[in-house]
Amino acid sequence: MTVRSFPIILPRPPSGRPLLAAMPKMKTHKAASKRFRVSGKGRVRRPKAGGNHGMQEKSRKRLRRLRKNDMVDSTMQKHIKRLLPYG
């Protein structure tokens, strides 16, 4: 005689979600989240380099240009979006 095992069906909680836990959440790469943001269209924004020190030697025009954000190259977007799963 063989014994069959049947899955135990648990009652649903009031929220309507199943009681089984989902897979673990993916972790965001914190260094990337501090440097990059995903725009509304899905492109990745980054700050421009060279605007932190040595300001006396740089022209005002150059410093104004460095204030603005820039976009990450399309070849690198896939790599950065992998680091920002919820971005």
A tleap script that builds the chain and sets N, CA, C and O, in Angstrom:
source leaprc.protein.ff14SB
mol = sequence {
  NMET THR VAL ARG SER PHE PRO ILE ILE LEU
  PRO ARG PRO PRO SER GLY ARG PRO LEU LEU
  ALA ALA MET PRO LYS MET LYS THR HIE LYS
  ALA ALA SER LYS ARG PHE ARG VAL SER GLY
  LYS GLY ARG VAL ARG ARG PRO LYS ALA GLY
  GLY ASN HIE GLY MET GLN GLU LYS SER ARG
  LYS ARG LEU ARG ARG LEU ARG LYS ASN ASP
  MET VAL ASP SER THR MET GLN LYS HIE ILE
  LYS ARG LEU LEU PRO TYR CGLY
}
set mol.1.N position { 0.840 -1.182 0.000 }
set mol.1.CA position { 0.000 0.000 0.000 }
set mol.1.C position { 0.885 1.246 0.000 }
set mol.1.O position { 1.790 1.363 0.827 }
set mol.2.N position { 0.629 2.180 -0.925 }
set mol.2.CA position { 1.422 3.402 -0.998 }
set mol.2.C position { 0.683 4.536 -0.309 }
set mol.2.O position { -0.545 4.624 -0.342 }
set mol.3.N position { 1.457 5.386 0.305 }
set mol.3.CA position { 0.875 6.538 0.991 }
set mol.3.C position { 1.080 7.750 0.100 }
set mol.3.O position { 2.209 8.067 -0.275 }
set mol.4.N position { 0.016 8.411 -0.231 }
set mol.4.CA position { 0.106 9.613 -1.036 }
set mol.4.C position { 0.140 10.836 -0.135 }
set mol.4.O position { -0.585 10.930 0.855 }
set mol.5.N position { 0.994 11.756 -0.505 }
set mol.5.CA position { 1.031 13.008 0.263 }
set mol.5.C position { 0.365 14.094 -0.562 }
set mol.5.O position { 0.733 14.329 -1.713 }
set mol.6.N position { -0.603 14.742 0.026 }
set mol.6.CA position { -1.320 15.819 -0.637 }
set mol.6.C position { -0.851 17.152 -0.076 }
set mol.6.O position { -0.528 17.238 1.109 }
set mol.7.N position { -0.807 18.189 -0.898 }
set mol.7.CA position { -0.403 19.491 -0.351 }
set mol.7.C position { -1.447 19.998 0.636 }
set mol.7.O position { -2.651 19.845 0.428 }
set mol.8.N position { -0.974 20.584 1.679 }
set mol.8.CA position { -1.872 21.142 2.691 }
set mol.8.C position { -2.286 22.522 2.220 }
set mol.8.O position { -1.442 23.386 1.983 }
set mol.9.N position { -3.569 22.722 2.087 }
set mol.9.CA position { -4.086 24.011 1.641 }
set mol.9.C position { -4.421 24.834 2.875 }
set mol.9.O position { -5.295 24.476 3.664 }
set mol.10.N position { -3.716 25.933 3.022 }
set mol.10.CA position { -3.954 26.811 4.163 }
set mol.10.C position { -4.981 27.868 3.784 }
set mol.10.O position { -5.039 28.293 2.631 }
set mol.11.N position { -5.783 28.290 4.739 }
set mol.11.CA position { -6.759 29.340 4.419 }
set mol.11.C position { -6.043 30.647 4.099 }
set mol.11.O position { -4.974 30.930 4.639 }
set mol.12.N position { -6.643 31.438 3.219 }
set mol.12.CA position { -6.040 32.718 2.850 }
set mol.12.C position { -6.256 33.736 3.963 }
set mol.12.O position { -7.308 33.745 4.602 }
set mol.13.N position { -5.269 34.590 4.198 }
set mol.13.CA position { -5.466 35.651 5.180 }
set mol.13.C position { -6.453 36.691 4.644 }
set mol.13.O position { -6.780 36.667 3.457 }
set mol.14.N position { -6.935 37.604 5.498 }
set mol.14.CA position { -7.912 38.599 5.045 }
set mol.14.C position { -7.412 39.490 3.919 }
set mol.14.O position { -8.217 40.034 3.163 }
set mol.15.N position { -6.084 39.652 3.792 }
set mol.15.CA position { -5.567 40.516 2.734 }
set mol.15.C position { -5.739 39.903 1.354 }
set mol.15.O position { -5.690 40.627 0.360 }
set mol.16.N position { -5.937 38.598 1.257 }
set mol.16.CA position { -6.130 37.942 -0.017 }
set mol.16.C position { -4.853 37.421 -0.633 }
set mol.16.O position { -4.900 36.755 -1.667 }
set mol.17.N position { -3.704 37.706 -0.025 }
set mol.17.CA position { -2.429 37.228 -0.551 }
set mol.17.C position { -2.176 35.809 -0.062 }
set mol.17.O position { -2.615 35.450 1.031 }
set mol.18.N position { -1.487 35.008 -0.837 }
set mol.18.CA position { -1.176 33.652 -0.360 }
set mol.18.C position { -0.177 33.704 0.794 }
set mol.18.O position { 0.565 34.674 0.949 }
set mol.19.N position { -0.175 32.650 1.594 }
set mol.19.CA position { 0.702 32.616 2.759 }
set mol.19.C position { 2.138 32.280 2.411 }
set mol.19.O position { 3.037 32.537 3.211 }
set mol.20.N position { 2.379 31.706 1.225 }
set mol.20.CA position { 3.748 31.364 0.852 }
set mol.20.C position { 4.550 32.638 0.609 }
set mol.20.O position { 4.058 33.582 -0.009 }
set mol.21.N position { 5.763 32.656 1.091 }
set mol.21.CA position { 6.618 33.831 0.917 }
set mol.21.C position { 7.151 33.879 -0.506 }
set mol.21.O position { 7.417 32.844 -1.117 }
set mol.22.N position { 7.303 35.086 -1.025 }
set mol.22.CA position { 7.872 35.258 -2.360 }
set mol.22.C position { 9.380 35.053 -2.295 }
set mol.22.O position { 9.953 34.918 -1.214 }
set mol.23.N position { 10.007 35.031 -3.449 }
set mol.23.CA position { 11.454 34.913 -3.488 }
set mol.23.C position { 12.072 36.122 -2.782 }
set mol.23.O position { 11.408 37.150 -2.653 }
set mol.24.N position { 13.313 36.030 -2.327 }
set mol.24.CA position { 13.923 37.176 -1.656 }
set mol.24.C position { 14.023 38.380 -2.583 }
set mol.24.O position { 14.197 38.243 -3.794 }
set mol.25.N position { 13.911 39.540 -1.997 }
set mol.25.CA position { 14.008 40.764 -2.787 }
set mol.25.C position { 15.440 40.928 -3.303 }
set mol.25.O position { 16.402 40.488 -2.672 }
set mol.26.N position { 15.553 41.573 -4.463 }
set mol.26.CA position { 16.878 41.860 -4.998 }
set mol.26.C position { 17.445 43.069 -4.263 }
set mol.26.O position { 16.705 43.988 -3.910 }
set mol.27.N position { 18.734 43.069 -4.037 }
set mol.27.CA position { 19.355 44.184 -3.319 }
set mol.27.C position { 19.864 45.231 -4.297 }
set mol.27.O position { 20.442 44.910 -5.336 }
set mol.28.N position { 19.637 46.487 -3.942 }
set mol.28.CA position { 20.135 47.599 -4.735 }
set mol.28.C position { 21.607 47.817 -4.415 }
set mol.28.O position { 22.008 47.758 -3.252 }
set mol.29.N position { 22.402 48.065 -5.429 }
set mol.29.CA position { 23.820 48.386 -5.239 }
set mol.29.C position { 23.876 49.830 -4.746 }
set mol.29.O position { 23.620 50.762 -5.509 }
set mol.30.N position { 24.211 50.011 -3.472 }
set mol.30.CA position { 24.086 51.322 -2.835 }
set mol.30.C position { 25.014 52.375 -3.445 }
set mol.30.O position { 24.646 53.545 -3.543 }
set mol.31.N position { 26.210 51.963 -3.851 }
set mol.31.CA position { 27.114 52.937 -4.466 }
set mol.31.C position { 26.530 53.452 -5.775 }
set mol.31.O position { 26.652 54.636 -6.088 }
set mol.32.N position { 25.893 52.565 -6.542 }
set mol.32.CA position { 25.287 52.975 -7.811 }
set mol.32.C position { 24.068 53.850 -7.572 }
set mol.32.O position { 23.824 54.790 -8.328 }
set mol.33.N position { 23.289 53.550 -6.514 }
set mol.33.CA position { 22.091 54.342 -6.260 }
set mol.33.C position { 22.432 55.772 -5.843 }
set mol.33.O position { 21.618 56.680 -6.014 }
set mol.34.N position { 23.631 55.974 -5.297 }
set mol.34.CA position { 24.046 57.328 -4.919 }
set mol.34.C position { 24.587 58.114 -6.104 }
set mol.34.O position { 24.667 59.341 -6.046 }
set mol.35.N position { 24.962 57.417 -7.187 }
set mol.35.CA position { 25.571 58.080 -8.337 }
set mol.35.C position { 24.644 58.209 -9.538 }
set mol.35.O position { 24.820 59.110 -10.359 }
set mol.36.N position { 23.667 57.328 -9.653 }
set mol.36.CA position { 22.818 57.297 -10.848 }
set mol.36.C position { 21.351 57.358 -10.473 }
set mol.36.O position { 20.944 56.918 -9.398 }
set mol.37.N position { 20.557 57.924 -11.397 }
set mol.37.CA position { 19.102 57.920 -11.256 }
set mol.37.C position { 18.518 57.554 -12.612 }
set mol.37.O position { 19.061 57.911 -13.658 }
set mol.38.N position { 17.396 56.834 -12.573 }
set mol.38.CA position { 16.734 56.466 -13.813 }
set mol.38.C position { 15.684 57.525 -14.120 }
set mol.38.O position { 14.869 57.866 -13.263 }
set mol.39.N position { 15.706 58.042 -15.342 }
set mol.39.CA position { 14.767 59.096 -15.733 }
set mol.39.C position { 13.396 58.489 -16.023 }
set mol.39.O position { 13.230 57.270 -15.983 }
set mol.40.N position { 12.431 59.333 -16.309 }
set mol.40.CA position { 11.081 58.876 -16.588 }
set mol.40.C position { 10.996 58.012 -17.827 }
set mol.40.O position { 10.162 57.110 -17.904 }
set mol.41.N position { 11.852 58.282 -18.797 }
set mol.41.CA position { 11.854 57.490 -20.028 }
set mol.41.C position { 12.675 56.215 -19.902 }
set mol.41.O position { 12.709 55.404 -20.828 }
set mol.42.N position { 13.343 56.030 -18.754 }
set mol.42.CA position { 14.119 54.810 -18.556 }
set mol.42.C position { 15.594 54.959 -18.836 }
set mol.42.O position { 16.347 53.993 -18.718 }
set mol.43.N position { 16.028 56.165 -19.208 }
set mol.43.CA position { 17.459 56.373 -19.418 }
set mol.43.C position { 18.116 56.655 -18.071 }
set mol.43.O position { 17.439 57.013 -17.108 }
set mol.44.N position { 19.440 56.493 -18.006 }
set mol.44.CA position { 20.163 56.637 -16.746 }
set mol.44.C position { 20.880 57.979 -16.726 }
set mol.44.O position { 21.642 58.307 -17.636 }
set mol.45.N position { 20.622 58.757 -15.662 }
set mol.45.CA position { 21.265 60.062 -15.510 }
set mol.45.C position { 22.455 59.940 -14.578 }
set mol.45.O position { 22.467 59.114 -13.666 }
set mol.46.N position { 23.472 60.788 -14.824 }
set mol.46.CA position { 24.654 60.793 -13.968 }
set mol.46.C position { 25.146 62.226 -13.842 }
set mol.46.O position { 24.905 63.031 -14.741 }
set mol.47.N position { 25.831 62.570 -12.748 }
set mol.47.CA position { 26.435 63.895 -12.665 }
set mol.47.C position { 27.714 63.948 -13.481 }
set mol.47.O position { 28.343 62.920 -13.733 }
set mol.48.N position { 28.093 65.143 -13.891 }
set mol.48.CA position { 29.331 65.297 -14.659 }
set mol.48.C position { 30.532 65.293 -13.725 }
set mol.48.O position { 30.442 65.718 -12.573 }
set mol.49.N position { 31.641 64.815 -14.228 }
set mol.49.CA position { 32.849 64.694 -13.414 }
set mol.49.C position { 33.615 66.007 -13.397 }
set mol.49.O position { 33.504 66.811 -14.323 }
set mol.50.N position { 34.395 66.222 -12.336 }
set mol.50.CA position { 35.321 67.343 -12.281 }
set mol.50.C position { 34.779 68.588 -11.636 }
set mol.50.O position { 35.373 69.655 -11.793 }
set mol.51.N position { 33.666 68.506 -10.908 }
set mol.51.CA position { 33.101 69.700 -10.304 }
set mol.51.C position { 33.246 69.772 -8.806 }
set mol.51.O position { 32.455 70.448 -8.148 }
set mol.52.N position { 34.231 69.096 -8.240 }
set mol.52.CA position { 34.347 69.062 -6.781 }
set mol.52.C position { 35.450 69.942 -6.215 }
set mol.52.O position { 35.231 70.613 -5.206 }
set mol.53.N position { 36.611 69.962 -6.822 }
set mol.53.CA position { 37.690 70.782 -6.256 }
set mol.53.C position { 38.495 71.396 -7.379 }
set mol.53.O position { 38.339 71.035 -8.546 }
set mol.54.N position { 39.368 72.339 -7.011 }
set mol.54.CA position { 40.159 73.051 -8.010 }
set mol.54.C position { 39.310 74.025 -8.809 }
set mol.54.O position { 39.516 74.197 -10.011 }
set mol.55.N position { 38.351 74.665 -8.138 }
set mol.55.CA position { 37.411 75.529 -8.839 }
set mol.55.C position { 38.041 76.840 -9.311 }
set mol.55.O position { 37.561 77.445 -10.270 }
set mol.56.N position { 39.112 77.282 -8.646 }
set mol.56.CA position { 39.697 78.577 -9.005 }
set mol.56.C position { 40.253 78.561 -10.423 }
set mol.56.O position { 40.217 79.575 -11.120 }
set mol.57.N position { 40.767 77.409 -10.849 }
set mol.57.CA position { 41.396 77.332 -12.156 }
set mol.57.C position { 40.382 77.153 -13.293 }
set mol.57.O position { 40.723 77.320 -14.464 }
set mol.58.N position { 39.149 76.817 -12.948 }
set mol.58.CA position { 38.144 76.552 -13.979 }
set mol.58.C position { 37.338 77.814 -14.249 }
set mol.58.O position { 37.036 78.582 -13.336 }
set mol.59.N position { 36.995 78.016 -15.510 }
set mol.59.CA position { 36.237 79.215 -15.865 }
set mol.59.C position { 34.793 79.092 -15.388 }
set mol.59.O position { 34.306 77.994 -15.117 }
set mol.60.N position { 34.110 80.253 -15.288 }
set mol.60.CA position { 32.715 80.236 -14.857 }
set mol.60.C position { 31.846 79.472 -15.833 }
set mol.60.O position { 30.927 78.756 -15.437 }
set mol.61.N position { 32.143 79.629 -17.105 }
set mol.61.CA position { 31.376 78.924 -18.129 }
set mol.61.C position { 31.510 77.409 -17.954 }
set mol.61.O position { 30.538 76.665 -18.085 }
set mol.62.N position { 32.729 76.974 -17.656 }
set mol.62.CA position { 32.979 75.541 -17.475 }
set mol.62.C position { 32.269 75.018 -16.228 }
set mol.62.O position { 31.729 73.912 -16.247 }
set mol.63.N position { 32.262 75.799 -15.145 }
set mol.63.CA position { 31.602 75.380 -13.916 }
set mol.63.C position { 30.091 75.319 -14.100 }
set mol.63.O position { 29.440 74.432 -13.549 }
set mol.64.N position { 29.528 76.244 -14.861 }
set mol.64.CA position { 28.087 76.195 -15.153 }
set mol.64.C position { 27.736 74.916 -15.911 }
set mol.64.O position { 26.719 74.274 -15.649 }
set mol.65.N position { 28.604 74.570 -16.854 }
set mol.65.CA position { 28.379 73.374 -17.648 }
set mol.65.C position { 28.474 72.103 -16.783 }
set mol.65.O position { 27.763 71.129 -17.031 }
set mol.66.N position { 29.344 72.117 -15.781 }
set mol.66.CA position { 29.527 70.956 -14.919 }
set mol.66.C position { 28.365 70.758 -13.950 }
set mol.66.O position { 28.173 69.654 -13.439 }
set mol.67.N position { 27.581 71.819 -13.686 }
set mol.67.CA position { 26.460 71.704 -12.764 }
set mol.67.C position { 25.375 70.787 -13.300 }
set mol.67.O position { 24.700 70.108 -12.527 }
set mol.68.N position { 25.202 70.759 -14.606 }
set mol.68.CA position { 24.094 70.022 -15.206 }
set mol.68.C position { 24.368 68.525 -15.175 }
set mol.68.O position { 25.516 68.082 -15.127 }
set mol.69.N position { 23.281 67.760 -15.203 }
set mol.69.CA position { 23.415 66.304 -15.280 }
set mol.69.C position { 23.642 65.878 -16.716 }
set mol.69.O position { 23.360 66.619 -17.658 }
set mol.70.N position { 24.152 64.678 -16.860 }
set mol.70.CA position { 24.419 64.117 -18.170 }
set mol.70.C position { 23.784 62.739 -18.218 }
set mol.70.O position { 23.377 62.210 -17.184 }
set mol.71.N position { 23.694 62.157 -19.394 }
set mol.71.CA position { 23.144 60.810 -19.533 }
set mol.71.C position { 24.282 59.805 -19.689 }
set mol.71.O position { 25.323 60.110 -20.271 }
set mol.72.N position { 24.069 58.619 -19.167 }
set mol.72.CA position { 25.030 57.536 -19.317 }
set mol.72.C position { 24.961 57.043 -20.757 }
set mol.72.O position { 23.890 57.043 -21.365 }
set mol.73.N position { 26.082 56.628 -21.296 }
set mol.73.CA position { 26.115 56.115 -22.657 }
set mol.73.C position { 25.220 54.887 -22.780 }
set mol.73.O position { 25.081 54.110 -21.836 }
set mol.74.N position { 24.622 54.724 -23.940 }
set mol.74.CA position { 23.659 53.630 -24.136 }
set mol.74.C position { 24.293 52.255 -23.967 }
set mol.74.O position { 23.596 51.295 -23.637 }
set mol.75.N position { 25.591 52.144 -24.186 }
set mol.75.CA position { 26.251 50.847 -24.032 }
set mol.75.C position { 26.389 50.440 -22.576 }
set mol.75.O position { 26.521 49.253 -22.279 }
set mol.76.N position { 26.360 51.414 -21.654 }
set mol.76.CA position { 26.517 51.116 -20.226 }
set mol.76.C position { 25.198 51.067 -19.467 }
set mol.76.O position { 25.167 50.639 -18.313 }
set mol.77.N position { 24.100 51.501 -20.100 }
set mol.77.CA position { 22.826 51.575 -19.385 }
set mol.77.C position { 22.373 50.225 -18.848 }
set mol.77.O position { 21.874 50.143 -17.726 }
set mol.78.N position { 22.538 49.178 -19.623 }
set mol.78.CA position { 22.094 47.850 -19.202 }
set mol.78.C position { 22.833 47.403 -17.940 }
set mol.78.O position { 22.236 46.798 -17.050 }
set mol.79.N position { 24.127 47.700 -17.864 }
set mol.79.CA position { 24.936 47.304 -16.709 }
set mol.79.C position { 24.493 48.052 -15.452 }
set mol.79.O position { 24.420 47.470 -14.370 }
set mol.80.N position { 24.201 49.339 -15.602 }
set mol.80.CA position { 23.821 50.137 -14.440 }
set mol.80.C position { 22.418 49.785 -13.984 }
set mol.80.O position { 22.147 49.751 -12.784 }
set mol.81.N position { 21.523 49.524 -14.922 }
set mol.81.CA position { 20.157 49.144 -14.535 }
set mol.81.C position { 20.131 47.812 -13.799 }
set mol.81.O position { 19.232 47.570 -12.994 }
set mol.82.N position { 21.095 46.951 -14.061 }
set mol.82.CA position { 21.191 45.686 -13.319 }
set mol.82.C position { 21.532 45.957 -11.863 }
set mol.82.O position { 21.115 45.209 -10.979 }
set mol.83.N position { 22.286 47.019 -11.605 }
set mol.83.CA position { 22.637 47.381 -10.225 }
set mol.83.C position { 21.480 48.076 -9.509 }
set mol.83.O position { 21.443 48.115 -8.279 }
set mol.84.N position { 20.535 48.624 -10.279 }
set mol.84.CA position { 19.388 49.347 -9.718 }
set mol.84.C position { 18.102 48.609 -10.084 }
set mol.84.O position { 17.383 49.060 -10.975 }
set mol.85.N position { 17.790 47.494 -9.430 }
set mol.85.CA position { 16.638 46.698 -9.869 }
set mol.85.C position { 15.307 47.406 -9.698 }
set mol.85.O position { 14.362 47.107 -10.427 }
set mol.86.N position { 15.203 48.336 -8.757 }
set mol.86.CA position { 13.935 49.029 -8.523 }
set mol.86.C position { 14.003 50.489 -8.947 }
set mol.86.O position { 13.175 51.299 -8.532 }
set mol.87.N position { 14.998 50.829 -9.779 }
set mol.87.CA position { 15.191 52.214 -10.188 }
set mol.87.C position { 14.361 52.618 -11.376 }
set mol.87.O position { 14.434 53.764 -11.819 }
savepdb mol mol.pdb
quit
